[in-house]
């Protein structure tokens, strides 16, 4: 989906355009944003953005002639190197270029690419950035890598820092049963074969995962593997998706999962 000013849509296409709108979002008085499920909102139209399907002709028309700026200023090379020292690992060149040449997060799938300090995009407006999540939950990041995107509820996209091509996985904390001694990989529900493929699928408007009921099935298509208990071509002794070898203990009771996401229920 993409967001287009509601007043522009109504001016260009009339009130009937409301049938094409998925939902609307308006700024909060504090400066954040909130999703509205109806276009009937007391906020002035020029403050409301309406969600359309990506590629909709109305959206294409609006964005074709609009001047663009990055959601966040790109991070400097010096600040990026500080971040890499904190995680004791160099980021892949593709992600380095995204952060230093495009934007310090704030765009992409789900709730947008998490930024890096200082000044990058944070989860849920005032939440943690990518490094804060990485450092706060070392038992997850040591196995899954760097958190890229908050995907809602207790789900995150993680990028491997050790595997060739830096595969990206969608991870659900609700799939990691507490307090059993398990590796976090048991919560992996989808894998994209590389960071480049993950970005390419998003830019091309293709699905990054199947719908939730299908995740329990083992599926492989277009560079994405879906389903828990995956059979993947990684060495058995590698901690990335090798749940038997990692055997990391869980954190606390089941109710404590909220610390890894927005909610413990779906």
For each residue, the residues with C-beta under 8 A, 3 or more apart:
1: 22 51 52 53 54
2: 51 52 53 54 56 59 63
3: 25 49 50 51 52
4: 8 9 49 50 52 58 59 62 63
5: 8 9 45 46 48 49 50 62
6: 9 10 21 24 39 45 48 49 50
7: 10 11 44 45 46 48
8: 4 5 11 12 62
9: 4 5 6 12 13 17 21 50 58 62
10: 6 7 13 14 15 17 45
11: 7 8
12: 8 9 17 58 61
13: 9 10 16 17 58
14: 10 17
15: 10 18
16: 13 19
17: 9 10 12 13 14 20 21 58
18: 15 21 39
19: 16
20: 17 52 56 58
21: 6 9 17 18 24 39 50 51 52
22: 1 50 51 52 53
23: 35 36 37 38 50 51
24: 6 21 35 36 38 39 41 48 49 50 51
25: 3 33 34 35 36 48 49 50 51
26: 33 34 36 41 43 47 48 49
27: 31 32 33 43 47
28: 31 32 33 34
29:
30:
31: 27 28
32: 27 28 125 126
33: 25 26 27 28 125
34: 25 26 28
35: 23 24 25
36: 23 24 25 26 39 41 48
37: 23
38: 23 24 41
39: 6 18 21 24 36 48 50
40:
41: 24 26 36 38 48
42:
43: 26 27 47 48
44: 7 47 48
45: 5 6 7 10 48
46: 5 7
47: 26 27 43 44
48: 5 6 7 24 25 26 36 39 41 43 44 45
49: 3 4 5 6 24 25 26
50: 3 4 5 6 9 21 22 23 24 25 39
51: 1 2 3 21 22 23 24 25
52: 1 2 3 4 20 21 22 56 58 59
53: 1 2 22 56 59
54: 1 2 59 205
55: 59 60 205
56: 2 20 52 53 59 60
57: 60 61
58: 4 9 12 13 17 20 52 61 62
59: 2 4 52 53 54 55 56 62 63
60: 55 56 57 63 64
61: 12 57 58 64
62: 4 5 8 9 58 59 65 66
63: 2 4 59 60 66 68
64: 60 61
65: 62
66: 62 63
67:
68: 63
69:
70: 73 74 102 103 104 106 107
71: 103 105 106 107 112 121
72: 103 104 105 106 115 119 120 121
73: 70 103 104 119
74: 70 99 100 101 102 103 104
75: 79 80 83 99 100 104 115 116 119 120
76: 79 80 100
77: 80 81 100
78: 81 82
79: 75 76 82 83 116 117 118
80: 75 76 77 83 84 91 96 99 100 116
81: 77 78 84 85
82: 78 79 85 86
83: 75 79 80 86 87 91 116 117 131
84: 80 81 87 88 89 90 91
85: 81 82 88
86: 82 83 131 135
87: 83 84 131 134 141 146 161
88: 84 85
89: 84 161
90: 84 96
91: 80 83 84 95 96 99 146 161
92: 95 96 159 166 195
93: 96 97
94: 97 98 166 195 196 199
95: 91 92 98 99 159 166 195
96: 80 90 91 92 93 99 100
97: 93 94 100 101 102
98: 94 95 101 102 103 113 199
99: 74 75 80 91 95 96 102 103 104 105 115 116 120
100: 74 75 76 77 80 96 97
101: 74 97 98
102: 70 74 97 98 99 107
103: 70 71 72 73 74 98 99 106 107 113 121
104: 70 72 73 74 75 99 115 116 119 120 121
105: 71 72 99 108 112 113 114 115 116 120 121 129 130
106: 70 71 72 103 112 113 115 120 121
107: 70 71 102 103 112 113
108: 105 112 113 148 149 202
109: 112 149 151 157 202 208
110: 149 150 151 152 157
111: 123 124 149 150 151 152
112: 71 105 106 107 108 109 121 149
113: 98 103 105 106 107 108 121 148 149
114: 105 120 121 122 123 129 130 133 147 148 149 150
115: 72 75 99 104 105 106 119 120 121 122 129 130
116: 75 79 80 83 99 104 105 120 129 130 131
117: 79 83 120 129 131 132
118: 79
119: 72 73 75 104 115
120: 72 75 99 104 105 106 114 115 116 117 129 130
121: 71 72 103 104 105 106 112 113 114 115 129
122: 114 115 125 126 127 128 129
123: 111 114 127 128 129 133 150
124: 111 127 150 262
125: 32 33 122
126: 32 122
127: 122 123 124 150
128: 122 123 132 133 136
129: 105 114 115 116 117 120 121 122 123 132 133
130: 105 114 115 116 120 133 134 146 147 148
131: 83 86 87 116 117 134 135
132: 117 128 129 135 136
133: 114 123 128 129 130 136 137 141 147 156
134: 87 130 131 137 138 141 146 147
135: 86 131 132 138 141
136: 128 132 133
137: 133 134 140 141 251 259 260
138: 134 135 141 142
139: 142 143 184 248 249 251
140: 137 143 144 158 171 184 260
141: 87 133 134 135 137 138 144 145 146 147 158
142: 138 139 239 248
143: 139 140 183 184 185 239 240 246 248
144: 140 141 147 158 160 169 171 184 185 188 240
145: 141 158 159 160 161 162 166 240
146: 87 91 130 134 141 158 159 161
147: 114 130 133 134 141 144 150 156 157 158
148: 108 113 114 130 156 157 158 159 168
149: 108 109 110 111 112 113 114 156 157
150: 110 111 114 123 124 127 147 155 156 261 262
151: 109 110 111 155 156 157 170
152: 110 111 155 261 262
153: 172 174 261 262 263 265 266
154: 172 173 174 257 258 260 261 262 263 264
155: 150 151 152 170 171 172 173 189 261
156: 133 147 148 149 150 151 170 171 173 260 261
157: 109 110 147 148 149 151 168 169 170 171 198 208
158: 140 141 144 145 146 147 148 168 169 171
159: 92 95 145 146 148 166 167 168 195 198
160: 144 145 163 166 167 168 169 240
161: 87 89 91 145 146 166
162: 145 238 239 240
163: 160 166 167 234 238 240
164:
165: 193 194 195 196 197
166: 92 94 95 145 159 160 161 163 194 195
167: 159 160 163 191 192 193 194 195 240
168: 148 157 158 159 160 191 192 194 195 197 198
169: 144 157 158 160 188 190 191 192 241
170: 151 155 156 157 188 189 190 191 208 209
171: 140 144 155 156 157 158 175 184 187 188 189
172: 153 154 155 175 176 187 188 189
173: 154 155 156 176 187 257 260 261
174: 153 154 187 257 264 266
175: 171 172 186 187 188 189 228
176: 172 173 182 184 186 187 250 257
177: 180 182 186 250 254
178: 250 251 252 253 254 256 257
179: 249 250 251 252 253 254
180: 177 250
181: 247 248 249 250
182: 176 177 186 243 247 248 250
183: 143 186 239 242 243 244 245 246 247 248
184: 139 140 143 144 171 176 187 188 246 248
185: 143 144 188 240 241 242 243 246
186: 175 176 177 182 183 228 243
187: 171 172 173 174 175 176 184 228
188: 144 169 170 171 172 175 184 185 191 228 230 241
189: 155 170 171 172 175 209 215 226 227 228
190: 169 170 208 209 210 215 224 225 226
191: 167 168 169 170 188 224 225 226 230 232 241
192: 167 168 169 195 197 198 201 208 223 224
193: 165 167 197 223 224 225
194: 165 166 167 168 197 198 223
195: 92 94 95 159 165 166 167 168 192 198 199
196: 94 165 199 200
197: 165 168 192 193 194 200 201 223
198: 157 159 168 192 194 195 201 202 208
199: 94 98 195 196 202 203
200: 196 197 203 204
201: 192 197 198 204 206 207 208 222 223 224
202: 108 109 198 199 205 206 208
203: 199 200
204: 200 201
205: 54 55 202
206: 201 202 222
207: 201 210 224
208: 109 157 170 190 192 198 201 202 224
209: 170 189 190 215 224 226
210: 190 207 214 215 219 226
211: 214 215
212: 215 266
213: 216
214: 210 211 217 219 226
215: 189 190 209 210 211 212 226 227 228
216: 213 227 228
217: 214 226 227
218: 225 226 227 229 230 231
219: 210 214 224 225 226 227
220: 224 225 226
221: 224
222: 201 206
223: 192 193 194 197 201
224: 190 191 192 193 201 207 208 209 219 220 221
225: 190 191 193 218 219 220 230 232
226: 189 190 191 209 210 214 215 217 218 219 220
227: 189 215 216 217 218 219 230
228: 175 186 187 188 189 215 216
229: 218
230: 188 191 218 225 227 241
231: 218
232: 191 225 241
233:
234: 163 238 240 241 242
235: 238 242
236: 242 244 245
237: 242 245
238: 162 163 234 235 241 242 245
239: 142 143 162 183 242 245 246
240: 143 144 145 160 162 163 167 185 234
241: 169 185 188 191 230 232 234 238
242: 183 185 234 235 236 237 238 239 245 246
243: 182 183 185 186 246 247
244: 183 236 247
245: 183 236 237 238 239 242
246: 143 183 184 185 239 242 243
247: 181 182 183 243 244
248: 139 142 143 181 182 183 184
249: 139 179 181
250: 176 177 178 179 180 181 182
251: 137 139 178 179 256 259
252: 178 179 255 256
253: 178 179 256
254: 177 178 179 257 264
255: 252 258 264
256: 178 251 252 253 259
257: 154 173 174 176 178 254 260 261 264
258: 154 255 261 262 263 264
259: 137 251 256
260: 137 140 154 156 173 257
261: 150 152 153 154 155 156 173 257 258 264
262: 124 150 152 153 154 258
263: 153 154 258 266
264: 154 174 254 255 257 258 261
265: 153
266: 153 174 212 263
